[in-house]
Amino acid sequence: MKQILSISTLAITLMLGLATSSSAQSLVSEDDSDAYPVIRMGEDIATLWCDACHIIGKNDDDEGFDGAPPFPSIAPLVRANPDYYIGFLTRPHARPMEAITISRDGITAILSYIVSLDTED
């Protein structure tokens, strides 16, 4: 049975308002005044679905699964090539992911959260 992650109407409205035709521009940045709710939603989704395998925060002391990269370490990669990661997350990529379906808006929120962890600007 697949679990479907639903997203609040407010978050969807924010996402639609922030999205453009370019996936790279649909990821929000901390510099955007409307970004906080989207980034926060991404963090909430990551805590719910990704935390079991990945280190999801800057100060996360847990160890991720072998081979599951810490989110802060992939943040520069996501910033540089968001289209790849959007595609990557639309397909289950590991055994625990097989039972999870995340909407495109949810994926954008997760990736926006990951980019917010990037310390190199």
N, C-alpha and C positions, 0 to 999 in steps of 0.2 A: 504494500500500500504506500503510495507516495504521499509525503507530507507537503502541503503547499503553503508557502509563506505568504501571508497577506500583508499588504502595506496600507497604512492609514491614508485616508483621503487627503489630508494635509500634505503628507510626504509626496504623494503622487502629484498634487498640484504644484508643489515646489519643484519637483523633478521636471515636470512638463514645462514649467516656466523657465527653468535653467537650461534645458536641453536645446541643442542646435543640431544642424544637419551633420556636423562633425562629431564623431564619438569622442575625440580628444577634448573638444570643448564642452561635451556634456558632463565630464567629470568636473565637480566643483572644487574650488580651492579655498583654503582658509581665509584668503584675502577677500573673498566675495562675502558681502554682508548677509546674504541669504543662505550661505553655505552651512552654517552651524547645524540646523535641523537635519539636513541631508547627511552630513558627516556623522552626526550623532545616531541617526537611523542606521547608517552603515556599521557603526560600532556595535549597536544593539544586535543587528543581524549576525555580525561576526561572533559576538559573544554567544549567541544562541546556537549557531551552526558550525562555526569554524574553530572555536577554542579547544575542542577535543584533540585536534591534530596540530594546529598551528599556534605559535606564539603570536598573539594578535596585538599586543600593545608595546609601547616603548619600554615600560618598566615591568613587563610580565616575567615573573620568575619561574613559571612552569616550563617544562621541557616539551617541545612538540614531538610528534611522531618522527621517526627516522625518515628523512626525505621530504618532510613537509616544511617548506621554508618559512621562517619568521616573517610576518608582515612588514616590519620595518626594513628588513633586508631587500624585499622586492619592491618597496615603494618607488625607488628611482626607475626601475624597469617598467612599472605600471604607468608612471608619469610619461616615460618616453614612448611607450607603445600601448596605449589603452585599448585599441581595437583588438589586438591579440588577446588581451586578458578578458575582454568582454566575450569574445568567442570561446575562449578557454573555459570560462565559468558557465557558459550555456550548455556545456556537455559535462556530465559527471566525469571526474578525473581520478577518482580513487574509490575504493570499496565503500567507505562510509558515505560518499557523495551520491551513490546510486539511488538512495531513497529520498533525496532532497531535490526539490524543484524551487528555484528562486527566480522571481520575475526579473525582467530586464531592468525595471526601476530599482529593484533590490540589488541587482548586480552593480548598477551604477553607483548606488549608495555605498556598497562595500568597497568598491574601487576608489571612490572619493575618500572614504575613511583611510584606506591604505595610503593613498597619495598624501593625506594630511600627516602621515608619520614620517614623510621624507624630510630629513634634516638638511639635505643639500639643495639649495636653491640657487 
